[in-house]
Amino acid sequence: MTDLLNLPCLRVTDYEDCGDHYFVAAHGHLEPRPCSGCGHDDYYRHGAQKQIIMDTPIHGKRTMIEVHRRRFRCKICGKTAFEPLPDIDPKRQATKRLVDYIEHRCLTETFMSLAREVGVDNKTVRNIFDDMLARKESQHKYQTPEVLGIDELKIIGDYRAMLTNIKELALFDMLPSRKKANLLDYFRNLPDKGRVTTLVMDMWNPYRQLGVQELPGRLIVVDKFHVLRMANEGLERVRKRIRKGLDQKTRLKLKNERFVLLKRKHALSDEEKKDARKWFSLFPELGCAYDAKERFFEIYDQPTRSAAEIVASRWTNTLPTDVAKDFRDLQVALGNWNKEIFNYYENPVTNAYTESLNAIARQINRMGRGYSFEVLRARLLFEKQAIKKSPSLRKKPRQRPVSGYEFIQEFKRGLEGPAEEPVVEYGVDLLKLIQLFEDGYFS
């Protein structure tokens, strides 16, 4: 009989093409292992049992194996055991290679479609994925960052907390929610959280409460790009309000000037400066808003914290009444988050690269059609070619040990070459991840 299966532990006795699947009859031929009860290997036959085992598809068809599996009884202790089938997964009625096949495919296909393809239950695919995820979690223990960034992305209809290693520009973890209860539970069990010295966040109050409660004494820094964005949003409110009362032609022109107005004054070209002055003469309120935005940006141009606080206080006190309501959110933020905003001058770090993930949020959502958040998280966090690692470093030569035994052991190790320091994994390289998205790797 042709060896249709190519499984060393089984011998095929018959097979049938049933149209949408193959039915294969087979039996084992390996001798039983020593008894798990008493350790002896003195057995006698004690019947047999037919078991249905699913295998990887052949010729695009599901493969069902009916195994005639022998059972043995120990002559010493009377314990029974089936003959060993090392190619069969011990937890499921499936071959090990089918489990490997499902593990590989479940990251790119829905559980339901994969279950139909290979002929197993949808729950079986889910359980295999869960086991794989647990194994990957244990294999990839990313080092807890010194500078930890917290941000969020809206993925599959909900906001997900994104944790980053800002120092290494790496994605450290993704959480299913940004709610306080979920975050507290995660950070209570965060390993080596004593390594964290700085927490960088946007102005989402649960993040601050989390830092105070679970990471007391750490420096909390509000990401400056979130603060500056609020200044741009204030200018945008004024521009949009003015546009509403214009004719269509002028309204379209002012719409196209959006990116010019969001530029810093020193970055404008001569032509752009000319256009801006024209709009400001037509709409003085727009000029006031632009000036307010520019004066706010000057806060982060200051060399010291005290100088920045003076500029911020002056900005608040001299804000024109015509546009004050449009910058109201920013004024409130300066009051409620004053300490954390100016902590930037204690450690000038930003979540800029985490923010760059927002540029590919649409692609992530597209990935999510038909997938669960857990699958997306696994695809992003455990993509081998994107994991950022420390370089392998040789240890410095050790001094000669005192005892003779230690000297001999050291000498043996010396023959094998100098020991290497363990490689540290920081997380997923954000720049590499973005490159993979742009190259269509996750399509």
Disulfide bonds with the S-S distance in Angstrom:
none
